[in-house]
Amino acid sequence: MPTTSVRGSGQPHHAERGGDHLQTAVRDVMTPGVVTISEDASLLQALRAIRAHDVHAILVVGARDPKPIGWLTVDGLLEWIGQDASLPCARDAISEMPAVIDPLASARDALAMLSQPDTQHLLVCRQPDGAPEGVVTAVNLVTLEHG
C-alpha cells in the first residue's frame, strides 16, 4: 500500500523560548512506540488491543512481512457494530492509510500532513520503510501549543 512521507532537513528543530512551537522537531512531540496488530488478527483481538493500550487506533501490519498496511481506528470500528467481531480480519477494518514523517521534520510539517483528508496519524520513521519510532496525532500538536 502506498504511504506518504515528509523527510526532515537533517538538522534538529527546537522551539526557542517564546518562539514558534511549530519549529519543534516531531521526535520531541510524538508519542513513543506504536501498537501494532497482524492483518490476520480478528476484530475482537484488535478491540482487545485498543482497550489494553488505551489508544484510539492501532497499526495493522502484514502477517508475513510486518510492514504497515494501515490504521484500524475506533471510529472505523463503528461500521462493524452488531457483527460477529471474531469473523472479519483486522485488514478488513482499516480506515486510514499509513503516512510517514521523519523524526527531524518540524511540527509544522506534521500539521500540514495532518490537515490532509483521511490523515489522523503519522508514523514517525527515519526511513519510509523503517521501523516506526512513534506516532504523531492532532493531540500531540494541540498539547505542544497549549500544554
Salt bridges, closest charged atoms under 4 A:
ASP20 OD2 - ARG108 NH2 1.96
ASP28 OD2 - HIS14 ND1 3.35
GLU39 OE1 - ARG91 NH1 3.53
GLU96 OE1 - HIS121 ND1 2.77
ASP102 OD2 - ARG7 NH1 2.95
GLU133 OE2 - ARG126 NE 3.07
